[in-house]
């Protein structure tokens, strides 16, 4: 589904807007997020953006963030989570 709806995802979620999503998977490299209002959009927040001492959000948690890159190769929306932003 994610691959088939990629064109709609790109149109609906350009780089820059704020999003909210639900954590659907936790991996060693980050979390996958089902983005609200996105047509089968799958977001990825990688741990490379996670500050020291902060953990991964729980499975099912609602998380806000910003779209910073559209990864056409892997059909993913890259997201920077608000809670991972430096003060």
N, C-alpha and C positions, 0 to 999 in steps of 0.2 A: 504493500500500500504506500509506503513512504516514497519509494522510487516512482511509482505511477503518478503520485500527486506532487512531485517536486516542482513543476512549473507553477502550480497554484500556490505552493508554499513560498516560493521566491517572490511571487506577486503580492502575497499577503504579509510577508515578514521581511521587509528590506533591512539592511544594516542600520542600526541606530535606535529602533523603537524599544520601549519597555515592554516586557512580557511577564506573564505569570504562568506557571506550569506546575505539574504534579510529578514528583519523583517516581519513576516507574522501574528503575533499575540502578543498583549501586555496583560499581566495578572498582578494581584497583586503580584505574586511571581517571575515575570521575563518576559522574552520575548522568543518567539519561532522563530527560524530562519530556512529558507529553504536554505540549504548549497549548494553552487555552486559545480558542479562536483560530488556530492554525489547522489547515486541511491535512490531517494526518501528519502534522509536523513533529519531528523528533529532535529535541534539543540535546546538546551535550555540553556539560560544564566540566572541564578537565581540572584535575588536581594541581596542575602547573600554575593555576591562578588562585589556589587556595592558600591563605596565609598560614604560617606555622601556628600550631595550637588550636586550629579550628578544624572540626570534623566534618564529615560528609552529612548532609541532611538525611533524615530518616526516610525509608521507603514510604511513599504515600504523602509525604510532606508537601505543602504548597510553598513554592519558592518564586520570588520575584527576581528579575534580572534584566539585562540588556542584550540584544542581538548584536554581536560584533563581527560575525563572519558567516557567510553562506558557503558551506563545504559541498560543492557540486559533485565532487568525486565520490564522497560517501553518503550524499543526500542527508546531511545533518545541518541543523542550525546551531552554530556555536554561540554559547551564552556565557556572560560574566554575571555571576550571582551577586545581588546586592550585599549579602552577608559576607562575601569574600572581598569586598572592596576595602582598600586601605582608607583609614580616616584622615 
